[in-house]
Structures are given as structure tokens and as C-alpha cells.
Amino acid sequence: MDPNSLSSSQRQALDQLQVITNGGDAEVAISVLDSVSWDVQRAADIIFDQNPSAPLSISRPSETTTTHVENFDIDDSEQGLLGNEPGARGFRRTNLYPSSPLLIVARPLRFILAILAFPFHILRTLFRLLRIPLPQLPLTLSGLTLYYRAPSAPRPELKTDPRSAAERWVRSLEEETGAICLSRVRSRSGDGASTGVGPSSSSLTSRPAKQGEAAADDCDGILPDFFVGSYEEFARTCAKETDARIGCVILVSEEHDDVPEFKRSTLTDPTFVRLMQDNNFLVWGGDIRDRDAWSASQKLQATTYPFVAFVALQPRRSPSSRAGTTQATLTILSRHQGPSIPAASAPTSAKTLVSHLNDQLLPRVQPFLTRIRAQAVERENLKALESAQREHERAIRAEQDRAFAESQRKDKDRIEARIAEDRRVAEEARRREEAERIEREEAERLQKEKEQWETKRMIWRRWGRRTLLPREPRPTLAEPARGKTIRIGVRMPDGRRGVRFFGEGDSLTAVYAFVDTLFIPDGKEFSSDSDPAVPPEGAPSGEEGLVKAMYDAGRVGEDWWGFKLVLSYPRRDIIWETGKRIADVEGLKAGGQLVIEMVDVGAKAKAKGKAKDIGESKAGQQDEDDGYVTEESD
């Protein structure tokens, strides 16, 4: 608000506050006065007590009738959700109106007031020793009413701690709405243990029913289980990674006309309450007349009431965060403030909040919280495992020390024998480890070669599907070059079957290429539209390129294909030969049923490698024989 746009009464109130505070930030002073309806006394209480308590209702503009939701855009490091931020705005000692007559008169008045206040300081010390509260003492000078207040005398409503204030607010909420907290409903019905509802955070929700108190079934409704404690404790509880939960903050002001309806309709709505209970929400609330609730409203940037905010741990959006690391921080997920009627569109109505939770907040937040809790449990388990391992290692070291001390008393021969045995065992262990390492490296090498071979074969399969596999003959189109149409069916090892028509003039390679395409997986990335039209590795086109690739790879025939075709009845192997037509294959001239038998190319290669090693070993032994006959040979 511009200071030049203030009315005369507002300008006078601002001048009085400037006198009391010895100058200050005009914008902050105007905002404080505006929040308390330009009441200088209440504004001075807020500033001097550093306790923004009991502000009057803030005027609500017409725009507040629309839903105001801000999703995942506030970080606690900026808003101070877990403590007071040192960079918060404060009053700076400035002189906004140096020429004001009131300020010229105020300086000697402050000196006089300081002299008059000296006896009260003595009374304050005496009253504190006698535990007698000192009331506010008005001093009226020159039409300017000032209030001297003992610094240690708190306001009557601030005598209780945040826990007691929260408990008192929940109790007054129950009395006002006629509803009771959900855990008390279950404890009265006797099924609290069976539903898994644990003890409440306070004795409030678990206190026994008084004589004459209505039964749970006769109450007007149910309320959420409120967290009874300070806002800081509530925030820290939500931020515990081992039990990360979504927090719901409810702030009200009795000065607002919308608050009673919000309490009766939204806070007692069964759907809204059950939704938060089923998803393990942590609910905290308060009236901003209390110190803790007012402090929370400033941190959450509440502008009107009733006010509902949802907070939870979320990953910190920081460009300096390393990839793969997740730093969780307590974040404001959304804010809802304003009236709760009409129920269909009001920002704080139960229907609006339930729709927001089901459609937006829960689907986005719960997976991350579940992962955070799992990671925290995993870290705890890892710490316990490491601790147990350290204990085990210490026990082993202690046992080794005792064994070593005992071994020193043994005979020298036994020591030498033990050393020799240890060396033998260590050598055997080293040999076993070496053998295992060699075997592991060999297995990894074979696996890598297999994967490379499968990748290469897949490229050739797709090229064969596009190039080597001719289209099926058309019954309405005569194709003399391909000859009579024959039907060939195949049965895969996994039970699948395939049928295709060929011309008897087609090559046997086409049949093998058709069977080879049955090993191509389904999926968009293996679509026939994306099959390569050019032979891989720069090979010649057609069957000639396939034959060249076989010989280059050292795998010809069934070693290349990885399978062989067998005529089902009478059983007969269909051996692949380049350039051979289907009509030239005995048993396939009129078509037939083929069975696919897989060939273990790796086992054959391994057997060939062993045979090669044996042959080289024998050749080496023959080379060592120099052909001379010695006496030992005889």
C-alpha cells in the first residue's frame, strides 16, 4: 500500500506506530496496521512482543471465492517450515516523516516516559519475585495513548505452551461442532486394536468418556485425529524419513464469518476425514489468536481464513544435486483458503479438497513417500547389519588373538606344522580362486560373444525377412517361374506353429529364412517396415551375401542358423545347401510338416575348442621328441 494513498486517520495511526517503534519500515508497519484494522495498540503488541498474536480478520477480496491451489512450488528452505529464517523482514529504524510535528514532540516525550517507567521496572521485579502478574498501564499524554507493558508479563491467552493451546483448540472444536475425533470413536466402539489405530499424540483423543457424555454413535460427526503439539514438532514429524507422512495444516480465525461453516461442513465431512485417515495424514490445526498458529500462518503465507495447506517431503529441486541422489525437504504441496460454500466449488469445501487429494496430490506424493520410507528402513537395516558385522569381526579378532597367544605356548614343531598347513590351505584357496576367476572370465566372454552373435543374427534375420523371403504365391496370379504352390508347416520348440505357401521353384534358403523370422520378437522396434534393405557389414546382395557372411563368421549351415529342419514323417533331416530348390529336396516336393530342432552352437564350439587344445598338446609332446634314442628310452 502506498503511504501517500492513506487517509488522515490511517496516516495518524501510522505516525503513532512510528513514534512507539522509534521509526521502522513503512511498508511493514502499514501491513501490520492493516492486519489489525489500524489498531495501534494491537500493532504495538505484535511488534514489541515479537508475537504476532490475535490479529483481526483480514478483509477478503472477491477473488477469494475461486479456488486457490499452488502445487509443489514452495520449498521449506525459503519459507522456514522448520524454524525461523534469519533473513525474514524486520523493522528497520528509519525516519519516514522527519518534518512531522508529532515526531518533533515525540522525542522529549520518550525521555519523559523513560523516567516515568523507571518505578514500574522496580515494581515489575518485585511482582515477579512475588509471582503477581503486572497488568498493562495506560499513559495518556497530549492526546496520544501509549501502553506501558511489563516485558515478562505475557498475554492471558499465551500463558500455555503450544501443546496445551493445540489441545484446548481441539477440545473447543469438538464442543462447537458436536463431533469427536476419529480415534475416540474407535476406542469407544472397542475396535481400536482391530483397526490398527495407535494411541493418539495426546490424552485428548484417548481420555475416557465422562459421565453423561454422549456415546460415539450419538455424536454429530467425526473429526480428524489432530496432532497435539507445536507446529515445529508437527513439521519435524512429517519430515521423519522413517515415517514420512503427508501433513495437513488447518488454520482458522474466529474473526472470519466463514470459519463456523467450515468447521461444521468440511472438518466433519466423513469422506474427507476417512480419506486422510486411510492415507495416514498427520493433521495439525489452530486459531491464529495463539502464538504458534499465527507463526505458522506467516510461514505458510496465509492471507485469508479458513486456511488449509498440505505439506510433505519432496525432492529438492536444486541444479547442484548430483544425478541419482535425492535430497528430500519439507515442501508446501498446495494451499486452499477462503469460504467452504458453495460445496461444489468453494476452495475449502470437503468436495473440493477430496477431489484435489484423489486426483492430484496423492498420486504424485505417495509414491515418493513410499520410496523415502523404504530407503530409510533399508538404511536402518544396513546400519544394524554393519554393526552386527563389526561385532562379529571384533569377536573373530579376539578369538584369533587368544588362539595366537595359545599357539605361542605350543611346541616349535607344532607351530612349524601349523604354518606349513596354513600355507598349503592358502595356496589351495588361491588356486581355487584363480580357477574360479578364470572360469568366471570365460563365462563372461562366452556370454558377451553370445550376445554379440545374437545381435548380429537379429540384423541378418530382419534383412532376410525383407530380402530372402519371397512373398507367398497368389492363387489368382499365375507364376510359372515359381512352379506349383506347395504348403509347408513348421512347429517351433515352444509349441508355436507357422504355415506358409511357397513355389516349388523357390530356394531352400527361403524356407530357412522363413523359419528364421519366427525368432524375431514382436514389437514396434522389430516391425518389418524398419527391416534393413541393404545387407549388413557391406556383404553382397541376395543369397550370395548370406553365404559370404557364413564363411566369414566360420559358421556354415546349421551352425549359422542355430537350428535344423526335420521332416516329421517319415523322419528325415532337411540339410541346408546353397542354391538348392524346394523341388530338389526329397520329401518337400508336395509340401509337408517340418519340426524345428535347436542346435547348441556354443556346446559344439566348446567341444571343438577342447579337441583343438588336445591336438595342440599332443603336437607339443611330439615336438619335444628330438628323435634320438637314449638309454632311458630303451
C-alpha positions as CSV (number, residue, x, y, z in Angstrom):
1,M,0.0,0.0,0.0
2,D,1.4,3.4,-1.0
3,P,1.8,5.7,2.1
4,N,0.6,8.7,0.0
5,S,-2.8,7.0,-0.5
6,L,-3.5,6.7,3.2
7,S,-6.4,8.6,4.8
8,S,-5.9,11.1,7.5
9,S,-6.9,8.7,10.3
10,Q,-4.6,6.0,8.8
11,R,-1.7,8.5,8.5
12,Q,-2.2,9.4,12.2
13,A,-2.2,5.7,13.2
14,L,1.0,5.2,11.2
15,D,2.6,8.2,12.8
16,Q,1.7,6.9,16.3
17,L,3.2,3.5,15.5
18,Q,6.4,5.2,14.1
19,V,6.7,7.1,17.4
20,I,6.3,3.9,19.5
21,T,8.7,1.9,17.4
22,N,11.2,4.8,17.0
23,G,10.9,4.6,13.3
24,G,10.6,1.5,11.1
25,D,9.9,0.1,7.7
26,A,6.8,1.9,6.5
27,E,5.6,-1.0,4.3
28,V,5.9,-3.5,7.2
29,A,4.2,-1.0,9.6
30,I,1.3,-0.4,7.1
31,S,0.9,-4.2,6.6
32,V,0.8,-4.8,10.4
33,L,-1.7,-2.0,10.9
34,D,-3.9,-3.2,8.1
35,S,-3.9,-6.8,9.6
36,V,-5.3,-5.4,12.9
37,S,-7.7,-2.9,11.3
38,W,-5.4,0.0,12.1
39,D,-5.5,-0.6,15.8
40,V,-2.2,1.0,17.1
41,Q,-2.3,-0.9,20.5
42,R,-2.5,-4.3,18.9
43,A,0.1,-3.4,16.3
44,A,2.5,-2.3,19.1
45,D,1.8,-5.6,20.9
46,I,2.7,-7.5,17.8
47,I,6.0,-5.6,17.3
48,F,7.2,-5.3,20.9
49,D,6.3,-8.9,22.0
50,Q,7.7,-10.3,18.7
51,N,4.4,-12.2,18.9
52,P,2.0,-11.6,16.0
53,S,-1.0,-12.8,18.0
54,A,-4.7,-12.2,17.8
55,P,-4.8,-10.2,14.6
56,L,-8.2,-9.1,13.4
57,S,-9.8,-10.5,10.3
58,I,-8.2,-9.6,7.1
59,S,-10.6,-8.2,4.5
60,R,-11.3,-10.8,1.9
61,P,-11.4,-9.6,-1.7
62,S,-13.9,-11.0,-4.1
63,E,-11.3,-13.1,-5.8
64,T,-11.1,-15.4,-2.8
65,T,-14.3,-17.1,-3.9
66,T,-12.2,-19.0,-6.5
67,T,-10.1,-22.0,-5.6
68,H,-6.5,-21.0,-4.8
69,V,-4.2,-24.0,-5.1
70,E,-0.4,-23.8,-5.5
71,N,1.2,-27.1,-6.3
72,F,4.8,-28.0,-5.5
73,D,6.2,-24.6,-5.8
74,I,7.3,-23.7,-2.2
75,D,10.4,-25.0,-0.5
76,D,10.8,-25.0,3.2
77,S,14.3,-23.6,2.8
78,E,12.6,-20.5,1.5
79,Q,9.5,-20.4,3.7
80,G,11.0,-21.5,7.1
81,L,8.8,-24.5,7.7
82,L,11.2,-26.0,10.2
83,G,12.3,-22.8,12.0
84,N,12.6,-19.1,11.9
85,E,14.6,-17.8,9.0
86,P,17.3,-15.2,9.7
87,G,16.6,-13.4,6.5
88,A,13.0,-12.5,7.5
89,R,11.8,-9.0,7.1
90,G,12.0,-6.9,10.2
91,F,11.6,-3.3,11.2
92,R,14.5,-1.0,10.2
93,R,14.9,2.2,12.1
94,T,14.1,4.8,9.5
95,N,12.6,8.3,9.7
96,L,9.8,8.3,7.1
97,Y,8.4,11.8,8.0
98,P,11.2,13.9,9.6
99,S,9.2,17.0,9.3
100,S,6.1,15.7,11.1
101,P,5.3,17.8,14.2
102,L,4.3,14.7,16.1
103,L,7.8,13.3,15.7
104,I,9.3,16.5,16.9
105,V,7.2,16.4,20.1
106,A,7.8,12.6,20.5
107,R,11.5,12.8,21.3
108,P,11.1,14.7,24.6
109,L,8.0,12.5,25.3
110,R,10.1,9.4,25.1
111,F,12.6,10.8,27.5
112,I,9.8,11.7,30.0
113,L,8.3,8.2,29.5
114,A,11.6,6.6,30.3
115,I,11.8,8.5,33.6
116,L,8.2,7.6,34.5
117,A,8.7,4.0,33.6
118,F,11.6,3.5,35.9
119,P,9.4,2.9,39.0
120,F,7.5,0.3,37.1
121,H,10.7,-1.6,36.3
122,I,11.2,-1.8,40.1
123,L,7.6,-2.9,40.6
124,R,8.0,-5.5,37.9
125,T,11.0,-7.0,39.6
126,L,9.1,-7.1,42.9
127,F,5.9,-8.5,41.4
128,R,7.9,-11.2,39.6
129,L,9.5,-12.3,42.9
130,L,6.0,-12.5,44.4
131,R,4.6,-14.2,41.3
132,I,2.0,-11.5,40.9
133,P,1.1,-10.6,37.2
134,L,1.5,-6.9,36.3
135,P,-1.3,-5.6,34.1
136,Q,-0.9,-3.1,31.2
137,L,-0.7,0.5,32.4
138,P,-2.0,3.2,30.0
139,L,-0.2,6.5,29.8
140,T,-2.1,9.4,28.2
141,L,-0.1,12.4,27.1
142,S,-1.2,15.1,24.7
143,G,-4.0,13.0,23.3
144,L,-1.6,10.2,22.4
145,T,-2.5,7.0,24.3
146,L,0.5,4.7,24.8
147,Y,0.7,1.5,26.7
148,Y,3.5,0.5,29.0
149,R,3.6,-3.2,29.4
150,A,5.9,-5.3,31.6
151,P,8.2,-7.2,29.2
152,S,7.8,-10.5,31.1
153,A,4.0,-10.4,31.5
154,P,2.5,-12.5,28.7
155,R,-1.0,-12.1,27.3
156,P,-3.5,-14.2,29.2
157,E,-4.1,-16.5,26.1
158,L,-0.3,-17.1,25.8
159,K,0.3,-18.5,29.2
160,T,0.0,-22.0,28.0
161,D,2.6,-23.8,25.8
162,P,1.8,-24.8,22.2
163,R,0.8,-28.3,23.2
164,S,-1.8,-27.1,25.7
165,A,-3.0,-24.5,23.2
166,A,-3.5,-27.1,20.5
167,E,-5.3,-29.4,22.9
168,R,-7.5,-26.6,24.0
169,W,-8.3,-25.8,20.4
170,V,-9.2,-29.4,19.6
171,R,-11.4,-29.6,22.6
172,S,-13.2,-26.4,21.7
173,L,-13.6,-27.7,18.2
174,E,-15.3,-30.8,19.5
175,E,-17.6,-28.8,21.7
176,E,-18.5,-26.4,18.9
177,T,-19.2,-29.0,16.2
178,G,-20.6,-31.7,18.5
179,A,-18.2,-34.2,16.8
180,I,-15.4,-36.1,18.3
181,C,-12.0,-37.3,16.9
182,L,-11.9,-40.5,14.9
183,S,-9.7,-42.4,17.4
184,R,-12.1,-41.7,20.2
185,V,-14.9,-43.1,18.1
186,R,-13.0,-46.3,17.6
187,S,-11.9,-46.5,21.2
188,R,-15.5,-46.1,22.4
189,S,-16.7,-48.8,19.9
190,G,-14.0,-51.1,21.2
191,D,-12.4,-51.9,17.8
192,G,-9.4,-49.6,18.0
193,A,-7.0,-52.6,18.3
194,S,-8.5,-54.4,15.4
195,T,-8.4,-51.4,13.0
196,G,-4.7,-50.7,13.8
197,V,-5.3,-47.2,15.2
198,G,-2.5,-46.4,17.6
199,P,-2.6,-44.2,20.6
200,S,-3.1,-40.5,20.0
201,S,-0.5,-37.9,20.3
202,S,-2.2,-36.6,23.5
203,S,-4.5,-37.8,26.2
204,L,-7.2,-35.7,24.5
205,T,-8.4,-38.2,22.0
206,S,-7.9,-41.2,24.3
207,R,-9.4,-39.8,27.5
208,P,-12.3,-41.8,28.9
209,A,-15.8,-40.7,28.4
210,K,-17.2,-38.6,31.2
211,Q,-20.4,-39.4,33.0
212,G,-23.3,-38.2,30.9
213,E,-21.2,-37.7,27.8
214,A,-22.9,-38.9,24.6
215,A,-21.9,-42.2,23.1
216,A,-19.9,-42.3,19.9
217,D,-22.8,-43.3,17.8
218,D,-24.9,-40.4,19.1
219,C,-22.4,-37.7,18.1
220,D,-23.0,-35.3,15.2
221,G,-19.9,-36.4,13.3
222,I,-16.3,-37.3,13.4
223,L,-13.2,-35.1,13.3
224,P,-9.6,-36.0,12.1
225,D,-7.1,-37.1,14.7
226,F,-5.2,-33.9,15.3
227,F,-1.6,-33.8,16.2
228,V,-1.4,-32.2,19.7
229,G,1.9,-30.3,19.9
230,S,3.7,-27.3,18.4
231,Y,3.8,-26.6,14.7
232,E,7.6,-27.2,14.7
233,E,7.0,-30.7,16.2
234,F,4.4,-31.3,13.6
235,A,6.7,-30.3,10.8
236,R,9.5,-32.5,12.2
237,T,7.2,-35.5,12.5
238,C,6.1,-35.1,8.9
239,A,9.8,-34.8,7.8
240,K,10.9,-38.1,9.5
241,E,12.0,-40.2,6.6
242,T,11.4,-43.5,8.6
243,D,7.7,-42.5,8.8
244,A,7.3,-39.8,6.1
245,R,3.7,-38.7,6.1
246,I,1.6,-36.0,4.4
247,G,0.7,-33.2,6.7
248,C,-2.5,-31.2,6.7
249,V,-2.4,-27.7,8.4
250,I,-5.7,-26.2,9.3
251,L,-5.7,-22.5,10.4
252,V,-8.8,-20.6,11.4
253,S,-9.7,-17.1,12.7
254,E,-12.8,-16.6,14.8
255,E,-13.0,-13.1,13.4
256,H,-14.0,-14.6,10.0
257,D,-17.6,-15.4,9.2
258,D,-16.7,-18.4,7.0
259,V,-14.9,-20.3,9.8
260,P,-18.0,-21.8,11.6
261,E,-19.4,-23.2,8.4
262,F,-16.0,-24.6,7.5
263,K,-15.8,-26.4,10.9
264,R,-19.3,-27.8,10.6
265,S,-19.2,-28.9,6.9
266,T,-15.5,-29.6,6.0
267,L,-13.9,-30.8,9.2
268,T,-16.7,-33.2,10.0
269,D,-17.2,-34.5,6.5
270,P,-16.9,-38.3,6.7
271,T,-15.4,-38.7,3.2
272,F,-12.7,-36.1,3.9
273,V,-11.9,-37.4,7.3
274,R,-11.7,-41.1,6.2
275,L,-9.6,-40.2,3.2
276,M,-7.0,-38.6,5.4
277,Q,-7.2,-41.4,8.0
278,D,-6.8,-44.1,5.3
279,N,-3.8,-42.4,3.8
280,N,-2.1,-41.8,7.3
281,F,-2.3,-38.0,7.1
282,L,-0.9,-36.0,10.1
283,V,-3.3,-33.2,10.9
284,W,-2.5,-30.1,12.9
285,G,-4.7,-27.1,13.4
286,G,-5.1,-23.9,15.5
287,D,-6.6,-20.5,15.8
288,I,-4.3,-17.6,14.8
289,R,-5.0,-15.9,18.1
290,D,-2.5,-18.4,19.5
291,R,1.2,-17.6,19.1
292,D,2.1,-20.9,17.4
293,A,-0.8,-20.8,14.9
294,W,0.0,-17.2,14.0
295,S,3.6,-18.1,13.4
296,A,2.5,-21.0,11.2
297,S,0.3,-18.7,9.2
298,Q,3.2,-16.4,8.5
299,K,5.4,-19.3,7.3
300,L,2.7,-20.7,5.2
301,Q,1.8,-17.3,3.8
302,A,-1.9,-17.5,4.7
303,T,-3.9,-14.4,3.6
304,T,-7.5,-15.4,4.5
305,Y,-9.2,-17.9,6.6
306,P,-10.2,-20.7,6.9
307,F,-6.9,-21.9,5.5
308,V,-5.8,-25.5,4.6
309,A,-2.3,-26.4,3.5
310,F,-0.8,-29.8,2.7
311,V,2.9,-30.4,3.3
312,A,5.2,-33.4,2.7
313,L,8.7,-34.4,1.9
314,Q,9.6,-33.8,-1.8
315,P,12.8,-34.0,-3.7
316,R,14.8,-30.7,-3.5
317,R,14.8,-29.0,-6.9
318,S,18.4,-27.9,-7.0
319,P,20.6,-27.7,-10.1
320,S,23.7,-28.6,-8.0
321,S,22.2,-32.0,-6.9
322,R,24.1,-34.9,-8.3
323,A,22.3,-37.4,-10.6
324,G,21.0,-40.4,-8.7
325,T,20.8,-38.6,-5.4
326,T,17.5,-37.5,-3.8
327,Q,17.6,-34.8,-1.1
328,A,14.1,-34.7,0.4
329,T,12.9,-31.5,2.0
330,L,9.6,-30.5,3.6
331,T,7.6,-28.7,0.9
332,I,4.2,-27.0,0.7
333,L,2.2,-29.1,-1.7
334,S,-0.9,-26.9,-2.0
335,R,-2.8,-24.1,-0.3
336,H,-6.6,-23.7,0.0
337,Q,-8.1,-20.7,1.6
338,G,-11.5,-19.0,1.6
339,P,-15.1,-20.0,2.2
340,S,-16.4,-23.6,2.2
341,I,-19.6,-22.8,0.5
342,P,-20.9,-23.5,-2.1
343,A,-19.8,-27.1,-1.5
344,A,-19.3,-27.8,-5.2
345,S,-16.8,-25.0,-6.0
346,A,-15.6,-23.4,-2.7
347,P,-11.8,-23.6,-2.2
348,T,-12.1,-25.2,1.3
349,S,-15.2,-27.3,0.8
350,A,-14.9,-31.0,1.5
351,K,-15.7,-31.9,-2.0
352,T,-13.0,-29.6,-3.5
353,L,-10.4,-30.9,-1.0
354,V,-11.3,-34.6,-1.6
355,S,-11.2,-34.1,-5.4
356,H,-7.8,-32.4,-5.1
357,L,-6.3,-35.2,-2.9
358,N,-7.6,-38.0,-5.0
359,D,-6.9,-36.5,-8.4
360,Q,-3.7,-34.6,-7.9
361,L,-1.9,-34.8,-4.6
362,L,-2.0,-38.4,-3.6
363,P,-1.0,-39.9,-7.0
364,R,2.0,-37.5,-7.1
365,V,3.2,-37.6,-3.5
366,Q,2.5,-41.2,-2.2
367,P,5.0,-43.0,-4.5
368,F,7.8,-40.7,-3.4
369,L,7.0,-41.0,0.3
370,T,6.8,-44.8,0.0
371,R,10.2,-44.8,-1.6
372,I,11.6,-42.5,1.1
373,R,10.3,-44.7,3.8
374,A,11.7,-47.8,2.1
375,Q,15.1,-46.2,1.7
376,A,15.1,-45.1,5.4
377,V,14.2,-48.6,6.5
378,E,16.9,-50.0,4.3
379,R,19.4,-47.6,5.8
380,E,18.4,-48.6,9.3
381,N,18.8,-52.3,8.4
382,L,22.1,-51.6,6.7
383,K,23.4,-49.8,9.9
384,A,22.2,-52.7,12.0
385,L,23.9,-55.2,9.7
386,E,27.1,-53.2,9.7
387,S,27.0,-53.0,13.5
388,A,26.5,-56.8,13.8
389,Q,29.3,-57.3,11.3
390,R,31.6,-55.1,13.3
391,E,30.7,-57.0,16.4
392,H,31.3,-60.3,14.6
393,E,34.7,-59.0,13.3
394,R,35.7,-57.9,16.8
395,A,34.8,-61.3,18.2
396,I,36.7,-63.0,15.4
397,R,39.7,-60.8,16.1
398,A,39.5,-61.5,19.8
399,E,39.3,-65.2,19.1
400,Q,42.3,-65.0,16.8
401,D,44.3,-63.1,19.5
402,R,43.5,-65.8,22.0
403,A,44.4,-68.6,19.5
404,F,47.7,-66.8,18.7
405,A,48.5,-66.4,22.4
406,E,47.8,-70.1,23.0
407,S,49.9,-71.0,19.9
408,Q,52.9,-69.3,21.4
409,R,52.9,-71.8,24.2
410,K,52.9,-74.7,21.8
411,D,55.9,-76.7,20.7
412,K,58.1,-75.4,18.0
413,D,57.3,-78.4,15.8
414,R,53.6,-77.9,16.1
415,I,54.0,-74.2,15.2
416,E,56.0,-75.1,12.1
417,A,53.5,-77.8,11.1
418,R,50.6,-75.3,11.5
419,I,52.5,-72.7,9.5
420,A,53.0,-75.3,6.7
421,E,49.4,-76.3,6.8
422,D,48.3,-72.7,6.6
423,R,50.5,-72.1,3.7
424,R,49.1,-75.2,2.0
425,V,45.5,-74.1,2.7
426,A,46.2,-70.6,1.5
427,E,47.8,-71.9,-1.7
428,E,44.8,-74.2,-2.4
429,A,42.5,-71.3,-1.7
430,R,44.5,-69.1,-4.1
431,R,44.4,-71.8,-6.7
432,R,40.6,-72.2,-6.3
433,E,40.1,-68.5,-6.5
434,E,42.3,-68.4,-9.6
435,A,40.4,-71.2,-11.2
436,E,37.0,-69.6,-10.3
437,R,38.2,-66.3,-11.7
438,I,39.3,-67.9,-15.0
439,E,36.1,-69.8,-15.2
440,R,34.1,-66.6,-14.5
441,E,36.0,-64.6,-17.1
442,E,35.5,-67.4,-19.6
443,A,31.8,-67.5,-18.9
444,E,31.6,-63.7,-19.2
445,R,33.5,-63.9,-22.5
446,L,31.2,-66.6,-23.9
447,Q,28.1,-64.6,-22.8
448,K,29.4,-61.5,-24.4
449,E,30.2,-63.4,-27.6
450,K,26.7,-64.9,-27.5
451,E,25.1,-61.5,-27.1
452,Q,27.1,-60.1,-29.9
453,W,26.3,-63.1,-32.1
454,E,22.6,-62.8,-31.3
455,T,22.6,-59.1,-32.2
456,K,24.4,-59.8,-35.4
457,R,22.0,-62.7,-36.2
458,M,19.0,-60.5,-35.5
459,I,20.1,-58.0,-38.1
460,W,20.6,-60.8,-40.6
461,R,17.2,-62.3,-39.7
462,R,15.5,-58.9,-40.4
463,W,17.4,-58.4,-43.6
464,G,16.5,-62.0,-44.7
465,R,12.8,-61.3,-43.9
466,R,12.9,-58.3,-46.3
467,T,15.2,-59.8,-49.0
468,L,15.4,-63.6,-48.9
469,L,11.8,-64.4,-48.0
470,P,9.7,-64.2,-51.2
471,R,6.1,-63.2,-51.0
472,E,3.5,-66.0,-50.9
473,P,2.1,-67.1,-54.3
474,R,-1.2,-65.6,-55.2
475,P,-3.9,-68.1,-56.2
476,T,-5.3,-65.7,-58.8
477,L,-2.0,-64.8,-60.3
478,A,-0.1,-67.4,-62.4
479,E,3.6,-67.5,-61.7
480,P,5.2,-70.2,-64.0
481,A,8.7,-69.3,-62.9
482,R,7.9,-70.3,-59.3
483,G,6.1,-73.5,-60.3
484,K,3.4,-75.3,-58.3
485,T,2.3,-73.8,-55.0
486,I,3.1,-76.0,-52.0
487,R,2.2,-75.7,-48.3
488,I,4.9,-76.0,-45.6
489,G,4.0,-76.0,-41.9
490,V,6.6,-75.7,-39.1
491,R,6.4,-76.4,-35.4
492,M,8.6,-74.4,-33.1
493,P,10.3,-75.9,-30.0
494,D,8.0,-73.9,-27.7
495,G,4.9,-75.3,-29.4
496,R,4.1,-72.4,-31.8
497,R,3.2,-73.3,-35.4
498,G,3.7,-71.5,-38.6
499,V,2.4,-72.1,-42.1
500,R,3.5,-70.5,-45.4
501,F,3.0,-71.2,-49.1
502,F,6.0,-71.4,-51.4
503,G,6.6,-72.1,-55.0
504,E,8.4,-75.3,-55.7
505,G,10.9,-73.3,-57.6
506,D,11.7,-71.2,-54.6
507,S,15.1,-71.9,-52.9
508,L,15.6,-73.9,-49.7
509,T,17.2,-70.8,-48.3
510,A,13.8,-69.1,-48.4
511,V,12.3,-71.9,-46.2
512,Y,15.2,-71.5,-43.7
513,A,14.8,-67.7,-43.8
514,F,11.0,-68.1,-43.1
515,V,11.8,-70.3,-40.1
516,D,14.5,-67.8,-39.0
517,T,12.0,-64.9,-39.0
518,L,9.9,-66.8,-36.4
519,F,12.6,-66.0,-33.9
520,I,12.2,-62.2,-34.4
521,P,10.3,-60.8,-31.3
522,D,7.1,-58.9,-31.6
523,G,7.2,-55.2,-31.1
524,K,7.3,-51.9,-32.8
525,E,11.1,-51.8,-32.9
526,F,11.1,-55.1,-34.7
527,S,8.5,-54.1,-37.2
528,S,9.0,-55.4,-40.8
529,D,8.7,-51.8,-42.0
530,S,12.0,-51.0,-40.4
531,D,13.9,-54.1,-41.7
532,P,17.2,-53.1,-43.4
533,A,17.2,-53.2,-47.2
534,V,21.0,-53.3,-47.5
535,P,22.9,-56.4,-46.5
536,P,24.7,-55.9,-43.1
537,E,28.5,-55.5,-43.0
538,G,28.7,-54.5,-46.7
539,A,28.0,-58.0,-47.9
540,P,26.8,-58.7,-51.4
541,S,23.1,-58.7,-52.0
542,G,20.9,-61.9,-52.2
543,E,21.9,-65.4,-51.2
544,E,25.5,-64.7,-52.2
545,G,25.9,-62.2,-49.3
546,L,24.4,-64.7,-46.8
547,V,26.8,-67.4,-47.9
548,K,29.8,-65.0,-47.6
549,A,28.7,-63.9,-44.1
550,M,28.5,-67.6,-43.1
551,Y,32.1,-68.3,-44.2
552,D,33.4,-65.0,-42.8
553,A,31.9,-66.0,-39.4
554,G,33.1,-69.6,-39.6
555,R,29.6,-70.9,-39.1
556,V,28.1,-72.6,-42.1
557,G,24.7,-74.4,-42.3
558,E,23.1,-75.3,-39.0
559,D,25.9,-73.6,-37.1
560,W,24.8,-70.3,-38.7
561,W,21.0,-70.9,-38.5
562,G,21.1,-72.3,-34.9
563,F,18.6,-74.9,-35.8
564,K,17.9,-77.7,-38.3
565,L,14.7,-78.7,-40.1
566,V,13.5,-82.3,-39.8
567,L,10.6,-83.8,-41.8
568,S,8.1,-85.1,-39.3
569,Y,7.1,-88.3,-41.1
570,P,9.0,-90.1,-42.4
571,R,11.7,-88.5,-40.3
572,R,14.4,-87.0,-42.5
573,D,16.8,-84.2,-41.9
574,I,16.5,-81.3,-44.4
575,I,20.1,-80.2,-44.8
576,W,20.6,-76.6,-46.0
577,E,22.5,-76.2,-49.2
578,T,23.1,-73.0,-51.1
579,G,21.3,-72.7,-54.5
580,K,19.1,-75.8,-53.8
581,R,15.4,-75.5,-54.7
582,I,12.5,-76.9,-52.7
583,A,11.6,-79.2,-55.6
584,D,15.0,-80.8,-55.3
585,V,14.5,-81.7,-51.7
586,E,13.3,-85.2,-51.1
587,G,10.1,-85.1,-49.1
588,L,9.2,-81.5,-49.8
589,K,8.1,-81.6,-53.4
590,A,4.5,-81.7,-52.3
591,G,4.9,-79.7,-49.1
592,G,5.0,-81.2,-45.6
593,Q,5.2,-80.6,-41.9
594,L,8.6,-79.7,-40.5
595,V,9.9,-79.8,-36.9
596,I,12.5,-77.3,-35.7
597,E,15.3,-78.8,-33.6
598,M,17.6,-76.3,-31.9
599,V,21.4,-76.7,-32.3
600,D,23.6,-75.8,-29.3
601,V,26.3,-73.9,-31.3
602,G,28.1,-72.9,-28.1
603,A,28.5,-76.5,-26.9
604,K,29.8,-77.5,-30.3
605,A,32.3,-74.6,-30.3
606,K,33.4,-75.6,-26.8
607,A,33.9,-79.2,-27.9
608,K,35.8,-78.1,-30.9
609,G,38.0,-75.9,-28.7
610,K,38.8,-78.8,-26.3
611,A,39.6,-81.0,-29.2
612,K,41.9,-78.3,-30.6
613,D,43.6,-77.9,-27.2
614,I,44.2,-81.7,-27.0
615,G,45.6,-81.7,-30.5
616,E,47.9,-78.9,-29.8
617,S,49.0,-80.6,-26.6
618,K,49.8,-83.8,-28.5
619,A,51.7,-81.9,-31.2
620,G,53.7,-80.2,-28.5
621,Q,54.7,-83.5,-27.0
622,Q,55.7,-84.8,-30.4
623,D,57.8,-81.7,-30.9
624,E,59.7,-82.3,-27.7
625,D,60.8,-85.7,-29.0
626,D,64.1,-84.9,-30.8
627,G,64.3,-88.4,-32.4
628,Y,67.4,-89.6,-30.5
629,V,67.2,-92.9,-28.7
630,T,68.7,-92.8,-25.2
631,E,69.4,-95.5,-22.6
632,E,66.3,-94.4,-20.7
633,S,64.2,-94.9,-23.9
634,D,65.5,-98.4,-24.1
